[in-house]
Amino acid sequence: MSMEQKTDKVYQQVIDYISCLIKEGILKKGDKIPTERDLSVRFGVSRNSIREALKILEVIGLVVRRQGDGTFIKEQFDDCLTEPLSMVFMLEEIGIDDIFQFRNMIEVQTVVLAASRITDAEIQQLEMTYQNMIRETDDVNKAKYDIEFHHIIAKASRNVLILNSYNVMSSLMGAFINNIRIKVLEGGGTEEVVSAIHKKILEALKSRDPQLAEVAIKEHMEVINSMFKQV
């Protein structure tokens, strides 16, 4: 058996073992998992093999390793899928149109969920981000605030899969958002129109009205989609 096959087998054994401990309630978020030495003895392999298996689990986003302290189940999973999915998307050469279609599919539901789950603190954060966006004169920075605006909404949905999906899309689309904003303006829109669309979303969320939020985000996506093919 090759070292690669052996590591793959150890990785599967370790993740199955930890999954079992989680299902049985023995391990919870933030808990320390068994040491490399304990796992090495349990599975009858070298500590190097266990260490490689733990590296894989860390890349997946299940655990976090702290130097001199051990390995722990993560407490937050907001970005646990971002890096692996981003790599998969890039390797599969998924096009920007595919990403936009996927974004269209989840964006409406994200805002609808956020309308009933957003906190006062998140509304304040959203308001501040919106104000920064409309005051900013640099297009690149405006795009950054635009991304942050939607990220706050995704977080407010309280759905880990939605948030991870949005993080993946943002990491792939970050450099593209600025071009979209420019095309919106070149297509006859004005900065006031773009700002007004975001304002409608903000006001709908402040009123915690899912139906109003749905109307606002659909209007937003229509503007984006109408300009998309011109980019």
Buried (B, 14 or more C-beta within 10 A) or exposed (E): EEEEEBBBBBBEBBBEBBEEBBEEEEBEEEEEBBEBEEBBEEBEBEEEBBBBBBBBBBEBBBBBBEEEEBBBBBEEBBBBBBBBBBEEBEEEEEEEEEBBEBBBEBBBBBBBBBBBBBEEEBBEBBBEBBEBBBEBEEBEBBBBBBBBBBBBBBBBBBBBEBBBBBBBBBBBBEEBBBBBBBBBBEEEBEBEEBBEBBBBBBEBBBEBBBEBBBBBBEBBBEBBEEBBEEE
